[in-house]
């Protein structure tokens, strides 16, 4: 339904988005994730045609956003982080105004306003001034505007920000309901929200895509790597030597050593189960295993890893953008220069 290819956006000497590429399938709810300043809003504004990229393309159901913007935009309903409301209008006046802008036939407008008002729960406040509405109702009014014309795609930027818990649940349920008929792109910082309602995710950091695809499959790919906490009744040197002989261990790290007890983080090679091998090795050498526990990662764990500074530096190294002798701080600041000119 949406295909972004090599999108970049530069503001002066700062790269807000660099080579952003991903696809979102029809009928899915996609969580668009990233830290503040990662380039989420910039990317969403390019997807909607509000901003023109420095390079790259956006296809909306195979329609080029920048070659045929009128046709592409008709398929999109957009709710920015700050809903574009006119406070001195009533909800009905605002929806009438938005309907005319969207080119909805005049005879169909009253029925369309009633439809979106019922869908978003603002039917009871249609004749109230927007300035007098609660934050939740203002957000719902923004939703109603996005739904006008029944677009195939909804792009929602931080739709639950600033809402109380009850309002968040209401908006979350509304998004789930809308996802049954529409393709939804949802930007949010609330990872539990993504886990509950999103099929796919796109994670960006420093203006670049770190991962995209099915949320469950992404988390499971990390759980295929066994991450173990090992507590041994042994000194660190002895524990290290015994673990050296186990070839399926990818890395190990001493977390603590106190009173003859050593705590080690052990990470296995992908798809390898090292629990039995470790237990056997310690038994052979009369080492008591006090604890051997494997932790499973969550979407939050994956997100924190992919948006960390260390991971970003690894990404730049793998892409050949920097060399290993470049200092960490210099590597992280590379996003703040025009790489096209530098390269």
Helices and strands as residue ranges (DSSP letters): E 2-11, E 14-24, E 29-33, H 40-47, E 55-60, E 63-64, H 69-73, E 76-79, H 91-101, H 106-120, G 123-125, G 130-132, H 135-147, E 153-157, H 165-178, E 183-187, H 191-197, E 200-205, E 208-214, H 215-223, E 227-233, H 236-244, E 249-258, E 261-268, H 275-284, E 288-295, H 299-306, H 309-318, H 328-332, G 333-336, H 339-342
